[in-house]
Amino acid sequence: MSSTHSQPPGSATLERRIGLRSAVLFNMLEMIGVGPFITLPLVIAAAGFHLSVWAWLLGAAIAVADGLVWAELGAAFPRAGGSYAFLREIYGPDRAGNWLSFLYVWQLSFSAPLSIASGCIGLASFLAWFWPGLDSAPFAALPAVHFSNFAAAAACLLVTVLLYRNLTSITRLAWVLFAGVMAAIAGVIVSGFAHAAATGGWHMPPSPALPLSLAVGGLAQATLITTYDYWGYYNICFLGSEVRRPERTIPRAILLSVLFVSAFYVLMNLAALPSLRDAAAHTAESATLRVQLVADIAGSAFGHWAGFTIAALVIWTAFASVFSLQLGYSRVPYAAARDGNYFSYLGAVHPRHGIPHRSLVALGLVGAFFCFFSLAQVITMLVVTRILLQFFLQQAGVMLLRVQRPQLDRPFKIPLYPLPPLAAIAGFVFILLNRSHALGGLLVATLIAVSGTAIYLIRARRLGQWPFLRPV
């Protein structure tokens, strides 16, 4: 890792080409991924029929509260890397900010490729619904590896190839992908209500009364899942150096994307409720069987081919989500490398396409590698790790910044401050502590934090950085 701030090879800078419509598009592409179609039965199973809608609304409220934090920071510091740039500014590039920003990139080295790989593995699981042979193992000596793992890795590499072009071409392709995403959501909503109408009208399925402790725990677990499904409203912050008029575009894009997506999710939940009476029985089944529940709704309403169409559109949506994930996350190692806080090789910009191509390719290769691992608990690990090592630091940091730098130019200020950051913290604490097996995710996050801190301290001592600053 380099300790200098000199420009690396390929030192062209990123250009501001993204407007409001494209910013909302990139956010929504990441938000509406494979998650809601797989997790819809899980949310209903965890919270129960009567509380499931509240899990989506509570998740949306947390997203809005946290999104306002991202909006203020993104408008004040519209730079590539998002949280990386925020943490350095809040806690000081020559103080603890150097450590915390490094720690953020370190955890992202695990969570970003896992996020990308989880989408690709979900996509491959849906493909297995059309081609059951994908679930078989090609190597007798490696029974844990299936053809679907290779399909997932291929999808990851294909996304990398499609993103290896200029931002104008990427934006055009993103709009094509977005059309399929909207078709998938509309198909689930329309077929759900149509199926309900054909079977006697929409009505809430009967649900047994639960003790308060079980109801709260189920709601917390369901909200953890919906929180994962909402994540992505901040994607535009990672592209901050490429946004036109970021002081206006970034806050509006965050709030609009949460508003639109929350409406879609609530409608999907309401549409699916009458058809998912046995959702709890499917919580332990594979992604293939869970997506079949969504496709079966369309099949019951409009015929067998409608089910196949919905499944195909969900595959399309999963691909679109991975597309947006890799686009945004590729800017983080690039930004860290530009600051001399990560491998300098990753700080290059393609001379013709104007993209951080080395960071993009590296992320795609690592994501493809993770496609050969089991990601059954990836949602919990991702949510817990990012809450502790990213979101909490930003929510506390935006309040710290108000105290330390009151004169800082803030083009967008959080309304009703400090209630939104405090509400976001309270919401995240609720879903972290009020669920079963809470210690497992906390242990993973702790191991990542300890290992990253140890690596940082060894590196900082060698380079004379905080807390081992050398006298000038």
Secondary structure, DSSP 8 states (H G I E B T S, - for coil): -----S--SS-------B-HHHHHHHHHHHHSSSHHHHHHHHHHHHH-HHHHHHHHHHHHHHHHHHHHHHHHHHHHS--BTTHHHHHHHHH-TTTHHHHHHHHHHHHHHHHHHHHHHHHHHHHHHHHHHH-GGGGS-S-TT-TT--HHHHHHHHHHHHHHHHHSS-HHHHHHHHHHHHHHHHHHHHHHHHHHHHHHHHTTS----------HHHHHHHHHHHHHHHHHHHTTTTHHHHBGGGBSSHHHHHHHHHHHHHHHHHHHHHHHHHHHGGG-TTGGGGTTS-HHHHHHHHHHHHHHHH-HHHHHHHHHHHHHHHHHHHHHHHHHHTHHHHHHHHTTSS-GGGG---TTT-S-HHHHHHHHHHHHHHTTS--TTHHHHHHHHHIIIIIHHHHHHHHHHHHH-TTS--SS--TTTTHHHHHHHHHHHHHHHSSTTHHHHHHHHHHHHHHHHHHHHHHHHHHT-TTS----
